Amino acid sequence: MNQITIHTASWLLNPGAKPVAGGGVAIQDGIIIATGSYKELKSVFSASIIDHPGCAIIPGFVNSHTHLELTHFPSWREQNGMGYAPRSFVDWIIQLIKINRGLSPKQLQNSIKEGMLKSLYSGTTTVGDILSRYELLSCYESSPLSERIYFELLGYDPTLFKKRLTDALTLTESISADFACSPALSPHAAYTIAEEHLPLICESAAKRRLPLAIHISESEEETSFMFDTTGRIAGELYPLTGWSEYLMSARRCSATDFFDRNGLLTEKTIAIHCVHLTLADAEKIKERGASICLCPRSNEQLDVGIAPVALFKKLGIPLALGTDSLASNDSLSLWDEMRFALDVFKGVLSPEDLFAMATAGGARGLDLSDSLGSLDVGKRGNFQIIELKQNIKEGSLLESLIENGETGGVYVAGECVVAQ
């Protein structure tokens, strides 16, 4: 049996639990075996002690939606003479497609690796990452991050789509049964995939118990397109992608209805963005047990609107937090995301809400709650050390952390991956 290590600090914070003064966490074989006060842990275990005075121990963050492939996007934009960030959703997608077409596997590989480092240095130890280039899967093999890798699915041509789905499923089966790297599927969005493909995805995911990540109702352009298949998505995006021949008749439904009637909204689904959900849409997501991932900074940069979070809270929909990619955001830091959200959703989301969304809520959304997202016994020893301002009172601890916190040390499975 390997040695037990106890990490102690001025405070131990866990989502949904009362802060523990002088708290600590005991780790063995990378797994949490106990938490509590230093006195309690010391009385039970004979262990080496690592003390972090003047600090708080908190769970590693869970970034429940990102595209690490696009970490270098700002520099690619400059290199391609497109040194501007569009504030129109369709303009942004068109720019993204044009730049992405010219990228080599090596460029994307380096971008993913940089994204992993940026994540770790900002306290994120788990990501829900969308992978569009399947050949880059090997990038994740040596990463200390815990990952839910969503193989992106989109397109209209039946032959090409079936091959892509087959390739994705083959890769999901090639990933070892290690909770540090778990496969899933991501039918991209209602405007990028043929409805005839959705039953195949539903059947494949159900058979293999694969979670799903879906972009839903991110922009008004998407909402309009889903109703009558007109607008800039039809007039500009479809010709660029070669999909004009597949343009369907008016659907007269929402993106939520589109996916729900094909069985893709389940308790294993995370619905991303959800800026333009109606009450009926939100009630359906709640009924199906799906989570919603908010990406407020990305929504602000693309000027698509603000998600109706008060409605989501009223309905009791499980919420998570994501940064999206650096194609539509300034950082991969959930600290930055929480600070922004605390201002945008003032009076709606509390510090406690946001802390839970960045930890346990994210793990729930990625279907990883059994092993990640909190400092509970039996879960992976993923945590971060945060230096505290002096004389913080318990009642203002979380608010102070979100407003001023910076990640110091980062531990994954009990091992230090970022030094304090």
C-alpha positions in Angstrom: 0.0 0.0 0.0 1.4 3.4 -1.0 2.1 6.1 1.5 -0.6 8.5 2.6 -0.1 12.2 2.1 -2.1 14.9 3.9 -2.4 18.4 2.5 -3.5 21.0 5.0 -4.3 24.7 4.7 -6.1 27.6 6.5 -9.3 26.6 4.7 -10.7 23.6 2.9 -13.5 24.5 0.5 -15.8 22.0 -1.2 -18.9 22.8 -3.3 -22.1 22.6 -1.3 -20.4 22.1 2.0 -19.4 24.4 4.8 -15.8 25.6 4.7 -13.5 23.8 7.1 -11.0 26.0 9.0 -7.6 24.3 9.3 -8.8 21.7 6.9 -7.0 19.1 4.9 -7.3 16.3 2.4 -5.7 12.8 2.7 -4.5 11.2 -0.6 -3.4 7.7 -1.3 -2.7 6.2 -4.7 -4.0 9.4 -6.3 -7.5 9.0 -4.6 -9.0 11.0 -1.8 -9.4 8.8 1.3 -10.5 11.4 3.8 -11.1 15.1 4.4 -11.6 17.1 7.6 -9.7 19.2 10.0 -6.0 18.7 10.4 -6.6 17.4 14.0 -9.1 14.8 12.8 -6.9 13.6 9.9 -3.7 13.4 12.0 -5.5 11.4 14.7 -6.5 8.7 12.1 -3.6 8.5 9.7 0.1 8.1 10.0 1.1 10.2 7.0 3.5 12.8 5.6 2.1 16.3 6.0 2.3 19.1 3.4 1.1 22.4 4.9 0.0 25.4 2.9 -0.3 28.2 5.5 -2.4 31.3 4.5 -4.0 29.3 1.7 -7.2 27.5 0.8 -7.5 24.1 -0.8 -10.2 23.9 -3.4 -11.1 21.3 -6.1 -9.5 21.6 -9.4 -11.8 23.4 -11.8 -13.9 21.6 -14.4 -14.0 23.6 -17.7 -17.1 21.9 -19.2 -16.8 23.3 -22.7 -13.7 24.3 -24.7 -12.0 23.7 -28.0 -8.3 23.3 -27.1 -7.5 22.9 -30.8 -8.2 26.7 -31.2 -5.9 27.9 -28.5 -3.6 29.5 -31.0 -6.4 31.0 -33.0 -5.6 34.7 -32.2 -2.1 34.3 -33.8 -3.5 32.4 -36.8 -5.9 35.2 -37.3 -3.1 37.7 -37.5 -1.0 35.5 -39.7 -3.9 35.3 -42.2 -4.3 39.0 -42.3 -7.6 38.9 -40.4 -6.5 40.8 -37.3 -10.0 41.5 -36.1 -12.6 39.7 -34.0 -16.0 39.7 -35.7 -19.0 40.6 -33.5 -21.4 38.9 -35.8 -22.0 35.2 -35.2 -22.0 34.2 -38.9 -19.0 36.4 -39.7 -17.1 34.7 -36.9 -18.0 31.2 -38.1 -16.9 32.1 -41.7 -13.6 33.5 -40.4 -13.1 30.4 -38.3 -13.7 28.0 -41.3 -11.4 29.9 -43.6 -8.6 29.9 -41.1 -9.1 26.3 -40.0 -8.9 25.1 -43.6 -5.2 26.1 -43.8 -4.0 24.6 -40.6 -1.6 21.7 -40.5 -1.9 18.8 -38.0 1.3 20.1 -36.3 -0.1 23.5 -35.8 -3.2 22.1 -34.2 -1.2 19.7 -32.1 0.9 22.5 -30.7 -2.3 24.5 -30.1 -3.9 21.7 -28.0 -0.7 21.3 -25.9 -0.6 25.0 -25.2 -4.3 24.9 -24.2 -3.6 22.1 -21.8 -0.8 24.2 -20.1 -3.0 27.3 -20.0 -5.8 25.3 -18.4 -3.5 23.7 -15.7 -1.9 27.0 -14.8 -5.3 28.6 -14.2 -6.4 25.8 -11.9 -8.4 23.7 -14.3 -7.7 20.0 -14.0 -10.6 18.6 -16.1 -11.9 19.7 -19.5 -14.8 18.9 -21.7 -12.9 19.3 -25.0 -14.4 19.2 -28.5 -12.1 17.3 -30.9 -12.8 18.0 -34.6 -9.5 16.5 -36.0 -9.6 12.9 -34.9 -6.0 12.3 -35.8 -5.0 14.5 -32.9 -6.3 12.1 -30.2 -2.7 11.1 -29.3 -2.1 14.6 -27.9 -4.1 13.7 -24.9 -2.2 10.5 -24.0 0.5 12.1 -21.8 -1.6 15.0 -20.5 -2.1 15.3 -16.7 -5.5 16.8 -17.3 -8.6 14.7 -16.8 -10.5 14.9 -20.1 -13.9 14.2 -21.5 -13.1 14.1 -25.2 -16.1 14.8 -27.4 -15.6 13.7 -31.0 -17.3 16.3 -33.1 -20.0 15.2 -35.6 -21.4 17.4 -38.3 -22.2 17.4 -42.0 -25.0 16.4 -44.5 -23.6 14.0 -47.0 -24.8 10.5 -45.8 -21.7 8.6 -47.0 -19.2 11.1 -45.5 -21.2 11.3 -42.2 -21.4 7.6 -41.7 -17.7 7.3 -42.2 -17.0 10.1 -39.7 -19.3 8.4 -37.1 -17.7 5.1 -37.7 -14.2 6.6 -37.2 -15.4 8.4 -34.0 -16.9 5.2 -32.5 -13.7 3.2 -33.4 -11.7 5.8 -31.5 -14.0 5.7 -28.5 -13.4 2.0 -28.2 -9.6 2.5 -28.5 -9.4 4.7 -25.4 -8.6 2.7 -22.3 -11.0 2.5 -19.4 -9.2 5.3 -17.5 -11.3 8.0 -15.9 -8.5 10.5 -16.8 -9.5 10.3 -20.4 -13.1 9.5 -21.3 -14.7 9.4 -24.8 -18.0 11.0 -25.8 -19.8 12.4 -28.9 -20.6 16.0 -30.0 -23.3 16.4 -32.6 -22.2 20.0 -33.3 -25.4 22.1 -33.7 -28.8 22.1 -35.3 -27.6 24.1 -38.3 -24.6 21.9 -39.1 -26.0 18.4 -39.2 -28.7 16.6 -41.1 -31.7 15.4 -39.0 -31.5 12.0 -40.7 -28.1 11.5 -38.9 -29.5 12.0 -35.4 -31.1 8.6 -34.9 -27.7 7.0 -35.7 -26.0 9.2 -33.1 -28.7 8.4 -30.6 -28.4 4.7 -31.1 -24.6 4.7 -31.0 -24.4 6.8 -27.9 -27.1 4.8 -26.0 -25.5 1.4 -26.9 -22.1 2.6 -25.6 -23.4 4.9 -22.8 -21.5 7.8 -24.4 -22.3 11.3 -23.1 -23.2 14.1 -25.6 -22.3 17.8 -26.0 -24.5 19.9 -28.2 -24.3 23.6 -29.1 -27.9 24.8 -28.7 -29.5 28.2 -29.4 -26.3 30.2 -29.3 -27.4 33.0 -31.6 -30.5 34.7 -33.1 -29.2 33.6 -36.6 -29.5 30.0 -35.4 -33.0 30.5 -34.0 -34.2 32.1 -37.3 -32.6 29.4 -39.4 -34.2 26.7 -37.4 -37.6 28.2 -37.9 -37.6 29.0 -41.6 -34.1 28.0 -42.9 -33.4 31.5 -44.3 -31.0 34.2 -43.3 -27.2 34.5 -43.3 -26.6 30.9 -42.3 -28.5 29.7 -45.4 -27.2 32.5 -47.6 -23.6 32.6 -46.7 -22.5 29.7 -44.5 -24.1 27.0 -46.5 -22.5 28.0 -49.9 -19.1 28.2 -48.2 -19.4 24.7 -46.8 -20.9 23.2 -49.9 -24.2 22.4 -48.1 -26.5 24.5 -50.3 -27.9 21.4 -52.0 -28.9 20.0 -48.6 -30.8 23.1 -47.5 -34.1 21.8 -46.1 -37.6 23.2 -46.0 -38.7 25.3 -43.0 -38.5 23.2 -39.9 -40.7 25.4 -37.7 -39.0 24.2 -34.5 -36.3 25.2 -32.0 -32.9 23.6 -31.8 -34.1 22.0 -28.5 -37.0 20.4 -30.3 -34.8 19.3 -33.1 -32.5 17.3 -30.9 -35.2 16.2 -28.4 -37.5 14.6 -31.0 -34.5 12.5 -32.0 -33.7 11.3 -28.5 -30.5 13.3 -27.9 -31.5 15.2 -24.8 -30.8 12.9 -21.8 -29.2 13.1 -18.4 -25.9 12.4 -20.2 -26.2 15.5 -22.4 -24.7 18.9 -21.8 -26.4 21.7 -23.8 -23.9 24.5 -24.5 -24.7 28.3 -24.6 -28.5 28.1 -24.6 -28.7 31.9 -25.0 -32.0 32.0 -26.8 -34.0 29.2 -25.1 -37.7 29.7 -24.7 -39.5 28.7 -21.5 -40.7 25.6 -23.3 -37.2 24.7 -24.4 -35.9 25.2 -20.9 -38.6 23.0 -19.4 -37.8 20.3 -21.9 -34.1 20.3 -20.9 -35.1 20.2 -17.3 -37.5 17.3 -17.9 -34.8 15.3 -19.8 -32.3 15.8 -17.0 -29.7 17.5 -19.2 -27.2 20.1 -17.9 -26.6 23.5 -19.4 -23.1 25.0 -19.8 -22.9 28.7 -19.7 -20.1 30.5 -21.7 -20.8 34.2 -20.9 -17.6 35.8 -22.1 -17.8 34.0 -25.4 -21.4 35.1 -25.8 -20.4 38.7 -25.0 -17.5 38.7 -27.5 -19.7 37.4 -30.3 -22.6 39.7 -29.3 -25.1 36.9 -29.3 -26.9 37.9 -26.1 -27.2 36.8 -22.5 -28.6 33.5 -21.4 -31.8 33.5 -19.3 -30.0 32.2 -16.2 -32.7 33.3 -13.8 -35.1 31.0 -15.7 -32.6 28.1 -15.6 -32.2 28.5 -11.8 -35.9 28.8 -11.2 -36.5 25.5 -13.1 -33.6 23.8 -11.2 -31.6 22.9 -14.3 -28.1 21.7 -13.5 -25.6 24.4 -14.5 -21.9 24.3 -15.5 -19.4 26.8 -16.7 -17.1 26.8 -19.8 -14.7 29.2 -21.4 -15.3 28.0 -25.0 -12.2 28.6 -27.1 -9.7 31.4 -27.7 -11.4 32.0 -31.0 -14.1 33.7 -29.0 -12.6 34.4 -25.6 -9.5 36.0 -24.0 -8.4 33.2 -21.7 -9.1 29.6 -20.7 -9.3 30.7 -17.1 -12.5 29.8 -15.1 -11.4 32.4 -12.6 -11.9 35.0 -15.3 -15.2 33.4 -16.3 -16.5 33.4 -12.8 -15.6 37.0 -12.3 -17.3 38.0 -15.5 -20.4 36.0 -14.7 -20.6 37.4 -11.2 -21.0 40.8 -12.8 -23.2 39.9 -15.7 -25.6 37.8 -13.6 -25.4 40.0 -10.5 -28.2 39.1 -8.1 -28.9 35.8 -10.0 -25.7 33.8 -9.6 -24.0 34.0 -6.2 -20.3 33.2 -5.5 -21.5 29.8 -4.2 -23.4 29.1 -7.4 -20.4 29.9 -9.6 -18.0 27.9 -7.4 -20.3 24.9 -7.7 -20.7 25.4 -11.5 -16.9 25.5 -11.9 -16.4 22.3 -10.0 -19.2 19.8 -9.2 -21.6 21.3 -11.7 -19.0 20.8 -14.5 -18.3 17.3 -13.5 -22.0 16.5 -13.5 -22.4 18.0 -16.9 -19.6 15.9 -18.3 -21.0 12.8 -16.6 -17.9 12.5 -14.4 -19.4 13.1 -10.9 -18.4 9.7 -9.7 -14.7 10.6 -9.9 -14.2 14.3 -10.2 -15.6 17.8 -9.3 -15.3 17.8 -5.5 -12.9 16.8 -2.7 -15.0 13.8 -1.6 -13.8 10.4 -0.5 -13.2 8.1 -3.5 -12.7 10.8 -6.0 -9.5 11.7 -7.8 -7.1 13.9 -5.8 -7.4 16.9 -8.2 -7.1 20.2 -6.2 -5.5 23.6 -6.3 -3.9 25.8 -3.6 -5.1 29.4 -3.4 -3.3 32.1 -1.5 -5.7 34.1 0.7 -5.8 37.7 1.7 -5.3 38.2 5.4 -8.2 38.1 7.9 -10.9 36.7 5.6 -14.0 35.8 7.4 -15.8 32.6 6.6 -18.9 34.4 5.3 -17.0 36.3 2.6 -14.5 33.5 1.8 -15.9 32.4 -1.6 -16.6 36.0 -2.7 -13.1 37.0 -1.9 -11.7 33.9 -3.7 -13.6 34.6 -6.9 -12.7 38.3 -6.9 -9.1 38.0 -6.0 -8.1 34.3 -6.2 -5.1 33.2 -8.3 -4.1 29.6 -8.6 -0.9 28.6 -6.9 -0.1 24.9 -6.8 -2.1 22.5 -8.8 -2.3 18.8 -8.0 -3.6 16.0 -10.2 -4.2 12.6 -8.6 -2.2 13.9 -5.6 0.8 14.8 -7.7 2.0 18.4 -8.1 1.8 19.5 -11.7 2.1 23.2 -11.1 4.4 24.4 -8.3 3.2 26.9 -5.8 
